[in-house]
Amino acid sequence: MNSIVSPFFADLMLWLMYLMIIAAIGVSGYSVWHGLRTRRKGDDIINGVPAGRIGWCVAIGLLVCLVLTFLLGSSSPVVTNGTRFTDVFWLKATDMFIYTSILLVIGCFVSAIVSRFRS
């Protein structure tokens, strides 16, 4: 009774998506490696702004947000296109990415508003 028809280029699009994810992970890894390699010890404070401390706070805050949203994510089964999904890890991982993205967007708006009206 499963009458779902896959689009014509579905396999090609999936492989392109995998390739883009691998490329994004590679570029991100290289960027972190290059930034750590070329960073000097005196670069922590730039024009009176504690850039090093802000960078560490952002990285740690993101990790804490990912862990908390994973732990608080729902593991209730979901029915999509007539298929019941019950894998607890992937259900929680999906909620983790959705909730973290929402929190980051809200954080961007709040920080933009605070910086706009700050003296």
Distance bins in CASP14 RR format, pairs under 12 A and 6 or more apart:
PFRMAT RR
TARGET T0000
AUTHOR 0000-0000-0000
RMODE 2
METHOD distances of the structure
MODEL  1
1 81 0 0 0 0 0 1 0 0 0 0 0
1 82 0 0 0 0 1 0 0 0 0 0 0
1 83 0 0 0 0 0 1 0 0 0 0 0
2 81 0 0 0 0 1 0 0 0 0 0 0
2 82 1 0 0 1 0 0 0 0 0 0 0
2 83 1 0 0 1 0 0 0 0 0 0 0
3 81 0 0 0 0 1 0 0 0 0 0 0
3 82 0 0 0 0 1 0 0 0 0 0 0
4 10 0 0 0 0 0 1 0 0 0 0 0
4 80 0 0 0 0 0 1 0 0 0 0 0
4 81 1 0 1 0 0 0 0 0 0 0 0
4 82 0 0 0 0 1 0 0 0 0 0 0
4 83 0 0 0 0 1 0 0 0 0 0 0
5 81 0 0 0 0 0 1 0 0 0 0 0
6 12 0 0 0 0 0 1 0 0 0 0 0
6 13 0 0 0 0 0 1 0 0 0 0 0
6 14 0 0 0 0 1 0 0 0 0 0 0
6 81 0 0 0 0 0 1 0 0 0 0 0
7 13 1 0 0 1 0 0 0 0 0 0 0
7 14 0 0 0 0 0 1 0 0 0 0 0
9 15 0 0 0 0 1 0 0 0 0 0 0
9 16 0 0 0 0 1 0 0 0 0 0 0
9 17 0 0 0 0 0 1 0 0 0 0 0
10 16 0 0 0 0 0 1 0 0 0 0 0
10 17 0 0 0 0 0 1 0 0 0 0 0
11 17 0 0 0 0 0 1 0 0 0 0 0
11 18 0 0 0 0 0 1 0 0 0 0 0
12 18 0 0 0 0 0 1 0 0 0 0 0
12 19 0 0 0 0 0 1 0 0 0 0 0
13 19 0 0 0 0 0 1 0 0 0 0 0
13 20 0 0 0 0 0 1 0 0 0 0 0
14 20 0 0 0 0 0 1 0 0 0 0 0
14 21 0 0 0 0 0 1 0 0 0 0 0
15 21 0 0 0 0 0 1 0 0 0 0 0
15 22 0 0 0 0 0 1 0 0 0 0 0
16 22 0 0 0 0 0 1 0 0 0 0 0
16 23 0 0 0 0 0 1 0 0 0 0 0
17 23 0 0 0 0 0 1 0 0 0 0 0
17 24 0 0 0 0 0 1 0 0 0 0 0
18 24 0 0 0 0 0 1 0 0 0 0 0
18 25 0 0 0 0 0 1 0 0 0 0 0
19 25 0 0 0 0 0 1 0 0 0 0 0
19 26 0 0 0 0 0 1 0 0 0 0 0
20 26 0 0 0 0 0 1 0 0 0 0 0
20 27 0 0 0 0 0 1 0 0 0 0 0
21 27 0 0 0 0 0 1 0 0 0 0 0
21 28 0 0 0 0 0 1 0 0 0 0 0
22 28 0 0 0 0 0 1 0 0 0 0 0
22 29 0 0 0 0 0 1 0 0 0 0 0
23 29 0 0 0 0 0 1 0 0 0 0 0
23 30 0 0 0 0 0 1 0 0 0 0 0
24 30 0 0 0 0 0 1 0 0 0 0 0
24 31 0 0 0 0 0 1 0 0 0 0 0
25 31 0 0 0 0 0 1 0 0 0 0 0
25 32 0 0 0 0 0 1 0 0 0 0 0
26 32 0 0 0 0 1 0 0 0 0 0 0
26 33 0 0 0 0 1 0 0 0 0 0 0
26 34 0 0 0 0 0 1 0 0 0 0 0
27 33 0 0 0 0 0 1 0 0 0 0 0
27 34 0 0 0 0 0 1 0 0 0 0 0
28 34 0 0 0 0 0 1 0 0 0 0 0
28 35 0 0 0 0 0 1 0 0 0 0 0
29 35 0 0 0 0 1 0 0 0 0 0 0
29 36 0 0 0 0 0 1 0 0 0 0 0
29 37 0 0 0 0 0 1 0 0 0 0 0
30 36 0 0 0 0 0 1 0 0 0 0 0
30 37 0 0 0 0 0 1 0 0 0 0 0
30 38 0 0 0 0 0 1 0 0 0 0 0
31 37 0 0 0 0 0 1 0 0 0 0 0
31 38 0 0 0 0 0 1 0 0 0 0 0
32 38 0 0 0 0 0 1 0 0 0 0 0
32 39 0 0 0 0 0 1 0 0 0 0 0
32 55 0 0 0 0 0 1 0 0 0 0 0
32 59 0 0 0 0 1 0 0 0 0 0 0
33 39 0 0 0 0 0 1 0 0 0 0 0
35 43 0 0 0 0 1 0 0 0 0 0 0
35 52 0 0 0 0 0 1 0 0 0 0 0
35 55 0 0 0 0 0 1 0 0 0 0 0
36 43 0 0 0 0 0 1 0 0 0 0 0
36 52 0 0 0 0 0 1 0 0 0 0 0
36 55 0 0 0 0 0 1 0 0 0 0 0
36 59 0 0 0 0 0 1 0 0 0 0 0
39 46 0 0 0 0 0 1 0 0 0 0 0
39 51 0 0 0 0 1 0 0 0 0 0 0
39 52 0 0 0 0 1 0 0 0 0 0 0
39 55 0 0 0 0 0 1 0 0 0 0 0
40 46 0 0 0 0 0 1 0 0 0 0 0
40 51 0 0 0 0 0 1 0 0 0 0 0
40 52 0 0 0 0 0 1 0 0 0 0 0
41 52 0 0 0 0 0 1 0 0 0 0 0
42 50 0 0 0 0 0 1 0 0 0 0 0
42 51 0 0 0 0 0 1 0 0 0 0 0
42 52 0 0 0 0 1 0 0 0 0 0 0
43 49 0 0 0 0 0 1 0 0 0 0 0
43 50 0 0 0 0 0 1 0 0 0 0 0
43 51 1 0 0 1 0 0 0 0 0 0 0
43 52 1 0 0 1 0 0 0 0 0 0 0
43 53 0 0 0 0 0 1 0 0 0 0 0
43 55 0 0 0 0 0 1 0 0 0 0 0
44 50 1 0 0 1 0 0 0 0 0 0 0
44 51 1 0 0 1 0 0 0 0 0 0 0
44 52 1 0 1 0 0 0 0 0 0 0 0
44 53 1 0 0 1 0 0 0 0 0 0 0
44 54 0 0 0 0 1 0 0 0 0 0 0
44 55 0 0 0 0 1 0 0 0 0 0 0
44 56 0 0 0 0 1 0 0 0 0 0 0
45 51 1 0 0 1 0 0 0 0 0 0 0
45 52 1 0 0 1 0 0 0 0 0 0 0
45 53 0 0 0 0 1 0 0 0 0 0 0
45 54 0 0 0 0 0 1 0 0 0 0 0
46 52 0 0 0 0 1 0 0 0 0 0 0
46 53 0 0 0 0 0 1 0 0 0 0 0
46 54 0 0 0 0 1 0 0 0 0 0 0
46 55 0 0 0 0 0 1 0 0 0 0 0
48 54 0 0 0 0 0 1 0 0 0 0 0
49 55 0 0 0 0 0 1 0 0 0 0 0
50 56 0 0 0 0 1 0 0 0 0 0 0
50 57 0 0 0 0 1 0 0 0 0 0 0
50 58 0 0 0 0 0 1 0 0 0 0 0
51 57 0 0 0 0 0 1 0 0 0 0 0
51 58 0 0 0 0 0 1 0 0 0 0 0
52 58 0 0 0 0 1 0 0 0 0 0 0
52 59 0 0 0 0 0 1 0 0 0 0 0
52 60 0 0 0 0 0 1 0 0 0 0 0
53 59 0 0 0 0 0 1 0 0 0 0 0
53 60 0 0 0 0 0 1 0 0 0 0 0
54 60 0 0 0 0 0 1 0 0 0 0 0
54 61 0 0 0 0 0 1 0 0 0 0 0
54 111 0 0 0 0 0 1 0 0 0 0 0
55 61 0 0 0 0 1 0 0 0 0 0 0
55 62 0 0 0 0 0 1 0 0 0 0 0
56 62 0 0 0 0 0 1 0 0 0 0 0
56 63 0 0 0 0 0 1 0 0 0 0 0
57 63 0 0 0 0 0 1 0 0 0 0 0
57 64 0 0 0 0 0 1 0 0 0 0 0
57 65 0 0 0 0 0 1 0 0 0 0 0
58 64 0 0 0 0 0 1 0 0 0 0 0
58 65 0 0 0 0 0 1 0 0 0 0 0
58 104 0 0 0 0 0 1 0 0 0 0 0
58 107 0 0 0 0 0 1 0 0 0 0 0
58 108 0 0 0 0 0 1 0 0 0 0 0
58 111 0 0 0 0 0 1 0 0 0 0 0
59 65 0 0 0 0 0 1 0 0 0 0 0
59 66 0 0 0 0 0 1 0 0 0 0 0
60 66 0 0 0 0 0 1 0 0 0 0 0
60 67 0 0 0 0 0 1 0 0 0 0 0
61 67 0 0 0 0 1 0 0 0 0 0 0
61 68 0 0 0 0 1 0 0 0 0 0 0
61 69 0 0 0 0 0 1 0 0 0 0 0
61 100 0 0 0 0 0 1 0 0 0 0 0
61 103 0 0 0 0 0 1 0 0 0 0 0
61 104 0 0 0 0 0 1 0 0 0 0 0
61 107 0 0 0 0 0 1 0 0 0 0 0
62 68 0 0 0 0 0 1 0 0 0 0 0
62 69 0 0 0 0 0 1 0 0 0 0 0
62 96 0 0 0 0 0 1 0 0 0 0 0
62 100 1 0 0 1 0 0 0 0 0 0 0
62 101 0 0 0 0 0 1 0 0 0 0 0
62 103 0 0 0 0 1 0 0 0 0 0 0
62 104 1 0 0 1 0 0 0 0 0 0 0
62 107 0 0 0 0 0 1 0 0 0 0 0
63 69 0 0 0 0 0 1 0 0 0 0 0
63 70 0 0 0 0 0 1 0 0 0 0 0
63 96 0 0 0 0 0 1 0 0 0 0 0
63 100 0 0 0 0 0 1 0 0 0 0 0
64 70 0 0 0 0 0 1 0 0 0 0 0
64 71 0 0 0 0 0 1 0 0 0 0 0
64 100 0 0 0 0 0 1 0 0 0 0 0
64 103 0 0 0 0 0 1 0 0 0 0 0
65 71 0 0 0 0 0 1 0 0 0 0 0
65 72 0 0 0 0 0 1 0 0 0 0 0
65 96 0 0 0 0 1 0 0 0 0 0 0
65 97 0 0 0 0 0 1 0 0 0 0 0
65 99 0 0 0 0 1 0 0 0 0 0 0
65 100 1 0 1 0 0 0 0 0 0 0 0
65 101 0 0 0 0 0 1 0 0 0 0 0
65 102 0 0 0 0 0 1 0 0 0 0 0
65 103 1 0 1 0 0 0 0 0 0 0 0
65 104 1 0 0 1 0 0 0 0 0 0 0
65 106 0 0 0 0 0 1 0 0 0 0 0
65 107 0 0 0 0 0 1 0 0 0 0 0
66 72 0 0 0 0 0 1 0 0 0 0 0
66 73 0 0 0 0 0 1 0 0 0 0 0
66 92 0 0 0 0 0 1 0 0 0 0 0
66 93 0 0 0 0 1 0 0 0 0 0 0
66 95 0 0 0 0 0 1 0 0 0 0 0
66 96 1 0 0 1 0 0 0 0 0 0 0
66 97 0 0 0 0 1 0 0 0 0 0 0
66 98 0 0 0 0 0 1 0 0 0 0 0
66 99 0 0 0 0 1 0 0 0 0 0 0
66 100 1 0 1 0 0 0 0 0 0 0 0
66 101 0 0 0 0 0 1 0 0 0 0 0
66 103 0 0 0 0 1 0 0 0 0 0 0
66 104 0 0 0 0 0 1 0 0 0 0 0
67 73 0 0 0 0 0 1 0 0 0 0 0
67 92 0 0 0 0 0 1 0 0 0 0 0
67 93 0 0 0 0 0 1 0 0 0 0 0
67 96 0 0 0 0 1 0 0 0 0 0 0
67 99 0 0 0 0 0 1 0 0 0 0 0
67 100 0 0 0 0 1 0 0 0 0 0 0
68 92 0 0 0 0 0 1 0 0 0 0 0
68 95 0 0 0 0 0 1 0 0 0 0 0
68 96 0 0 0 0 1 0 0 0 0 0 0
68 99 0 0 0 0 1 0 0 0 0 0 0
68 100 0 0 0 0 1 0 0 0 0 0 0
68 103 0 0 0 0 1 0 0 0 0 0 0
69 92 0 0 0 0 1 0 0 0 0 0 0
69 93 0 0 0 0 1 0 0 0 0 0 0
69 94 0 0 0 0 0 1 0 0 0 0 0
69 95 1 0 0 1 0 0 0 0 0 0 0
69 96 1 0 1 0 0 0 0 0 0 0 0
69 97 0 0 0 0 1 0 0 0 0 0 0
69 98 0 0 0 0 1 0 0 0 0 0 0
69 99 1 0 1 0 0 0 0 0 0 0 0
69 100 1 0 1 0 0 0 0 0 0 0 0
69 101 0 0 0 0 1 0 0 0 0 0 0
69 102 0 0 0 0 1 0 0 0 0 0 0
69 103 1 0 0 1 0 0 0 0 0 0 0
69 104 0 0 0 0 0 1 0 0 0 0 0
70 88 0 0 0 0 0 1 0 0 0 0 0
70 89 0 0 0 0 1 0 0 0 0 0 0
70 90 0 0 0 0 0 1 0 0 0 0 0
70 91 0 0 0 0 0 1 0 0 0 0 0
70 92 1 0 1 0 0 0 0 0 0 0 0
70 93 1 0 0 1 0 0 0 0 0 0 0
70 94 0 0 0 0 0 1 0 0 0 0 0
70 95 1 0 0 1 0 0 0 0 0 0 0
70 96 1 0 1 0 0 0 0 0 0 0 0
70 97 0 0 0 0 1 0 0 0 0 0 0
70 98 0 0 0 0 0 1 0 0 0 0 0
70 99 0 0 0 0 1 0 0 0 0 0 0
70 100 0 0 0 0 1 0 0 0 0 0 0
71 88 0 0 0 0 0 1 0 0 0 0 0
71 92 1 0 0 1 0 0 0 0 0 0 0
71 93 0 0 0 0 0 1 0 0 0 0 0
71 95 0 0 0 0 0 1 0 0 0 0 0
71 96 0 0 0 0 1 0 0 0 0 0 0
71 99 0 0 0 0 0 1 0 0 0 0 0
72 92 0 0 0 0 1 0 0 0 0 0 0
72 95 1 0 0 1 0 0 0 0 0 0 0
72 96 0 0 0 0 1 0 0 0 0 0 0
72 98 0 0 0 0 0 1 0 0 0 0 0
72 99 1 0 0 1 0 0 0 0 0 0 0
72 100 0 0 0 0 0 1 0 0 0 0 0
72 103 0 0 0 0 0 1 0 0 0 0 0
73 88 0 0 0 0 1 0 0 0 0 0 0
73 89 0 0 0 0 0 1 0 0 0 0 0
73 90 0 0 0 0 0 1 0 0 0 0 0
73 91 1 0 0 1 0 0 0 0 0 0 0
73 92 1 0 1 0 0 0 0 0 0 0 0
73 93 0 0 0 0 1 0 0 0 0 0 0
73 94 0 0 0 0 1 0 0 0 0 0 0
73 95 1 1 0 0 0 0 0 0 0 0 0
73 96 1 0 0 1 0 0 0 0 0 0 0
73 97 0 0 0 0 0 1 0 0 0 0 0
73 98 0 0 0 0 1 0 0 0 0 0 0
73 99 1 0 0 1 0 0 0 0 0 0 0
73 100 0 0 0 0 0 1 0 0 0 0 0
74 85 0 0 0 0 0 1 0 0 0 0 0
74 88 0 0 0 0 1 0 0 0 0 0 0
74 90 0 0 0 0 0 1 0 0 0 0 0
74 91 1 0 0 1 0 0 0 0 0 0 0
74 92 1 0 0 1 0 0 0 0 0 0 0
74 93 0 0 0 0 0 1 0 0 0 0 0
74 94 0 0 0 0 1 0 0 0 0 0 0
74 95 1 0 1 0 0 0 0 0 0 0 0
74 96 0 0 0 0 0 1 0 0 0 0 0
74 98 0 0 0 0 0 1 0 0 0 0 0
74 99 0 0 0 0 0 1 0 0 0 0 0
75 85 0 0 0 0 0 1 0 0 0 0 0
75 86 0 0 0 0 1 0 0 0 0 0 0
75 87 0 0 0 0 1 0 0 0 0 0 0
75 88 1 0 1 0 0 0 0 0 0 0 0
75 89 0 0 0 0 1 0 0 0 0 0 0
75 90 0 0 0 0 1 0 0 0 0 0 0
75 91 1 0 1 0 0 0 0 0 0 0 0
75 92 1 0 1 0 0 0 0 0 0 0 0
75 93 0 0 0 0 0 1 0 0 0 0 0
75 94 0 0 0 0 0 1 0 0 0 0 0
75 95 0 0 0 0 1 0 0 0 0 0 0
75 96 0 0 0 0 0 1 0 0 0 0 0
76 84 0 0 0 0 0 1 0 0 0 0 0
76 85 0 0 0 0 1 0 0 0 0 0 0
76 86 0 0 0 0 1 0 0 0 0 0 0
76 87 0 0 0 0 0 1 0 0 0 0 0
76 88 0 0 0 0 1 0 0 0 0 0 0
76 91 1 0 0 1 0 0 0 0 0 0 0
76 92 0 0 0 0 0 1 0 0 0 0 0
76 94 0 0 0 0 0 1 0 0 0 0 0
76 95 0 0 0 0 1 0 0 0 0 0 0
77 83 0 0 0 0 0 1 0 0 0 0 0
77 84 1 0 1 0 0 0 0 0 0 0 0
77 85 1 0 0 1 0 0 0 0 0 0 0
77 86 1 0 1 0 0 0 0 0 0 0 0
77 87 0 0 0 0 1 0 0 0 0 0 0
77 88 0 0 0 0 1 0 0 0 0 0 0
77 90 0 0 0 0 0 1 0 0 0 0 0
77 91 1 0 0 1 0 0 0 0 0 0 0
78 84 1 0 0 1 0 0 0 0 0 0 0
78 85 1 0 1 0 0 0 0 0 0 0 0
78 86 0 0 0 0 1 0 0 0 0 0 0
78 87 0 0 0 0 1 0 0 0 0 0 0
78 88 0 0 0 0 0 1 0 0 0 0 0
78 90 0 0 0 0 1 0 0 0 0 0 0
78 91 1 0 0 1 0 0 0 0 0 0 0
78 92 0 0 0 0 0 1 0 0 0 0 0
78 94 0 0 0 0 1 0 0 0 0 0 0
78 95 0 0 0 0 0 1 0 0 0 0 0
79 85 1 0 0 1 0 0 0 0 0 0 0
79 86 0 0 0 0 0 1 0 0 0 0 0
80 86 0 0 0 0 0 1 0 0 0 0 0
80 90 0 0 0 0 0 1 0 0 0 0 0
80 91 0 0 0 0 0 1 0 0 0 0 0
80 94 0 0 0 0 0 1 0 0 0 0 0
84 91 0 0 0 0 0 1 0 0 0 0 0
85 91 1 0 0 1 0 0 0 0 0 0 0
85 92 0 0 0 0 0 1 0 0 0 0 0
85 93 0 0 0 0 0 1 0 0 0 0 0
85 94 0 0 0 0 1 0 0 0 0 0 0
87 93 0 0 0 0 1 0 0 0 0 0 0
87 94 0 0 0 0 1 0 0 0 0 0 0
88 94 0 0 0 0 0 1 0 0 0 0 0
88 95 0 0 0 0 0 1 0 0 0 0 0
89 95 0 0 0 0 0 1 0 0 0 0 0
89 96 0 0 0 0 0 1 0 0 0 0 0
90 96 0 0 0 0 0 1 0 0 0 0 0
90 97 0 0 0 0 0 1 0 0 0 0 0
91 97 0 0 0 0 0 1 0 0 0 0 0
91 98 0 0 0 0 0 1 0 0 0 0 0
92 98 0 0 0 0 0 1 0 0 0 0 0
92 99 0 0 0 0 0 1 0 0 0 0 0
92 100 0 0 0 0 0 1 0 0 0 0 0
93 99 0 0 0 0 0 1 0 0 0 0 0
93 100 0 0 0 0 0 1 0 0 0 0 0
94 100 0 0 0 0 0 1 0 0 0 0 0
94 101 0 0 0 0 0 1 0 0 0 0 0
95 101 0 0 0 0 0 1 0 0 0 0 0
95 102 0 0 0 0 0 1 0 0 0 0 0
95 103 0 0 0 0 0 1 0 0 0 0 0
96 102 0 0 0 0 0 1 0 0 0 0 0
96 103 0 0 0 0 0 1 0 0 0 0 0
97 103 0 0 0 0 0 1 0 0 0 0 0
97 104 0 0 0 0 0 1 0 0 0 0 0
98 104 0 0 0 0 0 1 0 0 0 0 0
98 105 0 0 0 0 0 1 0 0 0 0 0
99 105 0 0 0 0 0 1 0 0 0 0 0
99 106 0 0 0 0 0 1 0 0 0 0 0
100 106 0 0 0 0 0 1 0 0 0 0 0
100 107 0 0 0 0 0 1 0 0 0 0 0
101 107 0 0 0 0 0 1 0 0 0 0 0
101 108 0 0 0 0 0 1 0 0 0 0 0
102 108 0 0 0 0 0 1 0 0 0 0 0
102 109 0 0 0 0 0 1 0 0 0 0 0
103 109 0 0 0 0 0 1 0 0 0 0 0
103 110 0 0 0 0 0 1 0 0 0 0 0
104 110 0 0 0 0 0 1 0 0 0 0 0
104 111 0 0 0 0 0 1 0 0 0 0 0
105 111 0 0 0 0 0 1 0 0 0 0 0
105 112 0 0 0 0 0 1 0 0 0 0 0
106 112 0 0 0 0 0 1 0 0 0 0 0
106 113 0 0 0 0 0 1 0 0 0 0 0
107 113 0 0 0 0 1 0 0 0 0 0 0
107 114 0 0 0 0 1 0 0 0 0 0 0
107 115 0 0 0 0 0 1 0 0 0 0 0
108 114 0 0 0 0 0 1 0 0 0 0 0
108 115 0 0 0 0 0 1 0 0 0 0 0
109 115 0 0 0 0 0 1 0 0 0 0 0
109 116 0 0 0 0 0 1 0 0 0 0 0
110 116 0 0 0 0 0 1 0 0 0 0 0
110 117 0 0 0 0 0 1 0 0 0 0 0
111 117 0 0 0 0 0 1 0 0 0 0 0
111 118 0 0 0 0 0 1 0 0 0 0 0
112 118 0 0 0 0 0 1 0 0 0 0 0
END
